Amino acid sequence: MRATILAALLILPTSALADPVRVNALQHSCESLQRIVEENGAAIIRYPSRNKPGLTLYDRYVSSVSSCGNRQMAETMSIPAADTKACRVRHCVPADCDPGEPFCF
């Protein structure tokens, strides 16, 4: 019994440190990007800047606010995909509230 518990405790940290899924937005349809994020909980997506040619941007996109950290919320934004210039995905941003307010985590 102790060996089973010890083995489980040793496995947990390595699974939590697993590399996040990384994808290039222009190699996937919008639906595919959204599915990748939903299936994995989060993904790092790279895409070209709209304002500076040759500049690649990236961010961590999440399936829900539960994938964000403390005092963060999930905000919807648009990124380019292979089939559209405006694919709606969520990313974590600082929560706009004071720590003493209800629902401010």
C-alpha positions, 0 to 999 in steps of 0.5 A: 500500500505504501509503495503504491502511494509513494509511486503515485506521489512521484508520478504527479510532479512529472505529469504536471511538468509535461511540456504544453502543446505547441502549434502554429496557428496558420497550419490549423483551421480555427475549429482545429485550434479550438479543439486542440485547446479544449482537449488539452486544457491549454496550448501555446499557439504561434501566429504572425503579427498583424502590425509587424511583418516577419514578427511571430507572436505567441501566447498560452490559450486556455479552455476555461478560467480553471486553467488560469492562475490566481487573480487571473480571468479568461478573456476571449480574443481573436487570432489568425488561423489557416481558414480565417483572420479571426479565430476566437480563443481564450487567454489568461489576463490579470483580473480587474478587481481588488483582492478584498472584493467577492469573487476576486481570487 
